[in-house]
Amino acid sequence: MFHVYEQDGVNIIEVACDLDIASSGALASAIELAAHMPYERTIVNLVDCQYCDSTGLSVLVRAKRRLGDRLAIVGPSRTSGRRAFDITELTEALALCTSLQEALSIPPRQKTG
């Protein structure tokens, strides 16, 4: 279902299942836990996600609102997984990355004062 690991000081959550009502709660918990970890950023990697419904989208939108630039999302690569993002026009709002490498290359946010 989910594989959580650290790479280059970034917390990565790989979603290898459908993101729907059955799995969205677990993803929300994983993101919440990641938010309390000492990482600069968390990446939710949806490359292997084959389907995403409104509950999955809701988890991602809430996480993006809460974490802002500390959250990067790699969009699903399959058409079926990406359909919900395209229909709702959330591709840009969530600033979906096209690959894990792209998400990892985002510079850490600047610390102020």
C-alpha positions as CSV (number, residue, x, y, z in Angstrom):
1,M,0.0,0.0,0.0
2,F,2.4,2.7,1.2
3,H,6.2,2.7,1.4
4,V,7.7,5.4,3.6
5,Y,11.4,6.2,3.5
6,E,14.0,8.9,3.7
7,Q,16.2,10.0,0.8
8,D,18.5,13.0,0.8
9,G,16.9,14.4,3.9
10,V,13.4,14.2,2.4
11,N,10.6,12.1,3.7
12,I,9.0,10.1,0.8
13,I,5.6,8.4,0.9
14,E,5.1,6.1,-2.1
15,V,1.5,5.2,-2.9
16,A,1.3,1.9,-4.7
17,C,-2.5,1.4,-4.5
18,D,-5.7,3.0,-5.4
19,L,-6.2,6.2,-3.4
20,D,-9.8,6.0,-2.4
21,I,-12.0,6.0,0.7
22,A,-10.4,2.7,1.8
23,S,-6.8,4.1,1.8
24,S,-7.1,7.8,2.2
25,G,-7.2,7.7,6.0
26,A,-3.9,5.8,6.0
27,L,-2.3,8.4,3.7
28,A,-3.6,11.3,5.8
29,S,-2.0,9.6,8.9
30,A,1.3,9.1,7.1
31,I,1.4,12.7,6.0
32,E,0.5,13.9,9.5
33,L,3.3,11.9,10.9
34,A,5.7,13.2,8.3
35,A,4.7,16.8,9.2
36,H,6.1,16.2,12.7
37,M,9.4,14.7,11.5
38,P,12.5,16.8,11.2
39,Y,12.6,16.8,7.4
40,E,12.6,19.9,5.2
41,R,10.1,18.4,2.9
42,T,7.7,15.5,2.4
43,I,7.1,14.0,-1.1
44,V,4.0,12.0,-1.9
45,N,4.8,9.9,-4.8
46,L,1.8,8.8,-6.8
47,V,3.6,7.4,-9.8
48,D,2.2,3.9,-9.2
49,C,-1.2,5.1,-8.1
50,Q,-3.7,3.6,-10.6
51,Y,-6.9,5.4,-9.3
52,C,-7.6,8.4,-7.2
53,D,-11.1,9.5,-6.1
54,S,-12.4,12.6,-4.3
55,T,-11.4,11.4,-0.9
56,G,-7.8,11.0,-2.0
57,L,-7.8,14.4,-3.6
58,S,-9.2,15.9,-0.4
59,V,-6.4,14.4,1.6
60,L,-3.8,15.9,-0.8
61,V,-5.5,19.3,-0.9
62,R,-5.7,19.5,3.0
63,A,-2.1,18.4,3.2
64,K,-0.9,21.0,0.7
65,R,-2.8,23.8,2.6
66,R,-1.3,22.7,5.8
67,L,2.3,22.1,4.7
68,G,2.6,24.4,1.7
69,D,6.1,24.3,0.2
70,R,7.1,21.6,2.6
71,L,4.9,19.1,0.5
72,A,5.7,18.1,-3.0
73,I,3.4,15.7,-4.9
74,V,4.5,13.6,-7.8
75,G,1.5,13.0,-10.1
76,P,0.3,9.6,-11.2
77,S,1.9,8.5,-14.5
78,R,-1.1,6.4,-15.6
79,T,-4.0,8.1,-17.3
80,S,-6.5,6.4,-15.0
81,G,-4.7,7.7,-11.9
82,R,-4.4,11.2,-13.3
83,R,-8.0,11.6,-14.5
84,A,-9.3,13.0,-11.2
85,F,-6.6,15.6,-11.1
86,D,-7.3,16.8,-14.6
87,I,-11.1,16.8,-14.2
88,T,-10.9,18.9,-11.0
89,E,-8.1,21.1,-12.4
90,L,-6.0,20.4,-9.3
91,T,-2.8,19.6,-11.4
92,E,-1.7,23.2,-11.1
93,A,-3.1,24.0,-7.7
94,L,-1.2,21.1,-6.2
95,A,1.9,21.9,-8.3
96,L,2.2,18.3,-9.3
97,C,5.8,17.2,-10.2
98,T,6.2,14.8,-13.2
99,S,8.9,12.6,-11.5
100,L,10.5,11.9,-8.2
101,Q,13.7,13.4,-9.5
102,E,11.9,16.7,-10.2
103,A,10.4,16.7,-6.7
104,L,13.8,16.0,-5.1
105,S,15.4,18.8,-7.0
106,I,13.1,21.4,-5.5
107,P,15.4,23.6,-3.3
108,P,14.7,23.6,0.4
109,R,12.6,26.5,1.5
110,Q,14.5,29.5,2.8
111,K,14.5,29.9,6.6
112,T,13.6,33.4,7.8
113,G,14.8,35.2,10.9
